[in-house]
Amino acid sequence: MIKLKLAEVLARKRLSIVELSDRTGITVRDLEVLRDQKALALRLKTLDCLCRSLGCQPGELIEYVMDES
């Protein structure tokens, strides 16, 4: 399972979803979907935009977690 760690990165950077939306141009709703693990896909263009705006690497936003089943 792929886990998006947007909430952790935002907390570490002390940024709100609204601030990140202003920086990236990504809607607050779309960022909430990513933050809340509801996204079914993530475009590389979106990942690039998030990394550039947050000053981080893709590995800081994405984690692979082994499924226990």
N, C-alpha and C positions, 0 to 999 in steps of 0.2 A: 504494500500500500504506500502510495506517495502522500506525504504530509507536507502541507505548506505552513511555514513557520512565520507568517506575516505578523501575527499578534506578538510573538516574542521579539521580533526585530523592531516593531513599532514601540514596544515598551522600552527596549534597550536604548532606542534613539529618542525616547520621550516625545513621540509624535502621535497625533490623533489621525484618525481616518480622514477627517475633513482636511487637515493640513497636507496629508499625502495626496489627496484628491486634487488640491490646489496645485501642488508641485508637478503632478503627472498628467493631469487632464483626464484621468480615469474616474468614472463616476463613483460616488460614495457607495452606491448600491453594489456595483461590481467589486469594489474593494472589500465590502462586507462579505460577499459570497466567497471571495478568496480567503479572507481572515477566518471565516466560520467553517472552513473545510467543506463547502457545498459545491465547489467548482468541479466540473467533470473534465475540463481541459484548461490548459494555460498556453497561450500563444508565446512564442519566443520573443516577439515584439513587446508584449506586455512584461515579460520577465526582464528584458533589457531595460525597459522604461523604469521598472521598480528598482532594479539594481543601480541604475544611474542616479535616480532620485534619492535612494537610501544610502548610497555610497557603500554598497556591499557586493559580495560575490553571489552567484546563483546558489551555491552550496549552503549559504547562510539562510536562504529562503525555502529550500526544498530538502526534504529528508526522506529516505526510503526506510520504511518500517516493515519488518517481516510480519506477515499475517500469521497469527497463532493457530489458525484452524487447519 
